[in-house]
């Protein structure tokens, strides 16, 4: 580390050199002594770093020159005497012994020799002063094998070099400490989040159990008690009822249902009304539901239904098939368990793919829903088609919003003109209530059972009329007049109306039998019960038909006598 400088090396010049100090890295600094000032024995000068070089140094010197005895480097007992008991050791000494005294203030000793020329020496930073304590380091070095003197720490004081490794260690310790603190903080935050989550879950669980207990739905603790409002008499329960008429604009015909919201028992229902339901007209005549919807319109039909079923209908909703298609599309399609395949009404190809497939959980678009709701297969009763219509209604309610404002917006989007006094807001609010019941499972669909003649019996209709509608069946008196069903096959539309007037005036009850698909040349009067043979003959006379037109056969549903008007029918006054 400290390379010794050999004054006798020829490569450094002829002149002698002397040590003037050490640089900031602990390397010795020399200067050349002028030839005229090179004494045989070097004069001792002041060295502020003498405690590291082994010079005799008395920190308490009072100006007297200390004696510098000779020093034998080969002596095993050689050491360092802080008070100058031994001659100072200089590692680069050429063998010349100091003879002069030591002045701590750097003045030349009074030895009679010429002092050194005044010149600036090298600056030695960070060099410690002479050690004055009793524990000054002693030189215990010995000469090495080659005769060179060993350099001991007690003889040299090297400038402190900045240790980069120590800075790295400090930075690493700080980094490790910060990293550990961050990990601990992360663990504390994680524990806090877990605790908060557990508290939230506990509150949710407690709230859910409390709600189930309050609603009576908690398994094991809920009692199978009566439903809300079950103790209230059926007739005293409050109900909101709206009648909906589906008009098939493509193929003709109507389908009717009652939408019921029992606000007392919190139960919703759809009551399907067959078209053969017998109603009483304003003139006391008997007609069917289908005929009443076609002839009397909404207001007249509502009054007749209220009379027969004992209900209080608040409004009428006419729903044409295009609006039903739009409604299904607005609510985002519906899901049903379909009971039959429905052919595509727009396809003319035989054996084409059906528009609706039979199966469970079938998704129907608006067009598919209309096709399913109005489909009636050959030979099927009208009730089969009516039940499909009821499925579509309940499917729409399950997809309808239970928010009154949102449901009202849906109704307004249809852009229908409703029959007064029903408004968009009234219908939207009503449908929202039913939608909430349908989504909660408190909704059912029921078919009103009617007899062959279209009347209601207390035994078959009690579960619907009394329990759901809260009314009393009041069908037209079956024994008041003979019920005559008339079908027009003359090819003249007005002949049915003329026959109706004639029969009503004759004291018979007129039942609309519709219009035949083709024309017939001869009219026919049919009875099924022998007891009505005389009545059939009387009907033929009343209509001006020959007696040979009377025959025994199958009569229309709800009728005592069926009449098919042919081209031989000549209305009175024609």
Secondary structure, DSSP 8 states (H G I E B T S, - for coil): ------TT-GGG-SS-EEEEEE-TTS-EEEEE--GGG--SS------TTHHHHT----TT--S---------TT-TT----TTSSS----TT--S----S---TTS---SSSS-----------TT------STT---------TTS-----TTT--------HHHHHHHHHHHHHHHHHHHHHHHHHHHHHHHHHHHHHHHHHHHHHHHHHHHHT--TTT------TTTTS-GGGS-EEEEEEEEE-TTT--EEEEEEEEETTTTEEEEEEE-TT-EEE-TTS-EEEHHHHHHHTHHHHHHHHHHHHH-----EEEEEEHHHHHHHHHHTT-EEEEE-S-B--TT--STT---SB--EEEEEE-HHHHHHHHH---TT--HHHHHHHHHHHHHHHHHHS-SSHHHHHHHHHHHT----TT--HHHHHHHHHHHHHHHHTT-EEEEE----TTS---HHHHIIIIITTS--------TTSS-EEEEEE-SS-THHHHHHHHHHHHTT-EEEEEEE-SS--SS-EEEESSGGGHHHHHHHHHHHT--GGGEEE----TT-SEEEEE-TT---TT-
